[in-house]
């Protein structure tokens, strides 16, 4: 399966770290933040379950712009064939 070579930018990684440290962040935001950080310096790519979550976040008006930015980053690092 072809691999996506994109990595999390330093701005998104910083935002993800802040999200994980914030006790008021939602479980969804923390899941996306953890995935974004995991992909910041290695060859990992987004799994199918998180692809679905990120897609849901991006298509909903319920989530904040910060959560949507994390979702966009995670989704851009998914496997293109999936």
C-alpha positions in Angstrom: 0.0 0.0 0.0 1.5 3.4 -0.9 2.5 5.5 2.0 1.6 9.2 2.5 4.9 11.1 3.2 3.3 14.2 4.8 4.2 15.2 8.3 2.5 17.4 10.9 3.7 21.0 10.8 5.3 22.6 13.8 2.3 24.9 14.2 -0.1 22.0 14.3 2.2 20.1 16.6 2.3 23.0 19.0 -1.5 23.3 18.9 -1.8 19.6 19.4 0.4 19.7 22.5 -1.7 22.6 24.0 -4.9 20.6 23.2 -3.6 17.6 25.1 -2.5 19.7 28.1 -5.9 21.5 28.3 -8.2 19.7 30.8 -11.2 21.3 29.0 -10.4 19.8 25.6 -12.9 17.3 24.3 -12.1 13.6 23.9 -12.4 14.1 20.1 -9.9 17.0 20.1 -7.5 15.0 22.2 -7.7 12.0 19.9 -7.0 14.1 16.9 -4.2 16.0 18.7 -2.5 12.7 19.8 -2.6 11.4 16.2 -1.2 14.7 14.8 1.7 14.5 17.3 2.4 10.9 16.6 2.8 11.8 13.0 5.1 14.8 13.5 8.5 13.2 13.2 8.1 9.8 11.8 6.6 7.7 9.0 3.3 6.9 10.8 0.1 7.7 8.9 -3.6 8.0 10.0 -5.6 4.9 10.6 -9.0 4.3 9.2 -10.9 4.9 12.5 -9.3 8.4 12.9 -9.9 9.1 9.2 -13.6 8.7 9.9 -13.4 10.8 13.0 -11.5 13.6 11.2 -14.0 13.5 8.3 -16.9 13.8 10.7 -15.3 16.8 12.5 -14.7 18.6 9.3 -18.2 18.2 8.1 -19.8 19.3 11.3 -20.5 22.8 12.6 -20.3 21.5 16.2 -16.5 21.6 16.4 -14.1 24.6 16.9 -11.7 25.9 14.3 -8.8 24.5 16.4 -10.3 21.0 16.4 -11.0 21.3 12.6 -7.4 22.3 12.0 -6.2 19.2 13.8 -8.7 17.1 11.8 -7.5 18.5 8.6 -3.9 17.7 9.4 -4.7 14.2 10.5 -6.8 13.6 7.4 -4.2 15.0 5.0 -1.8 12.3 6.4 -4.1 9.4 5.7 -3.5 6.7 3.2 -4.7 8.0 -0.2 -5.9 4.5 -1.3 -8.2 4.0 1.6 
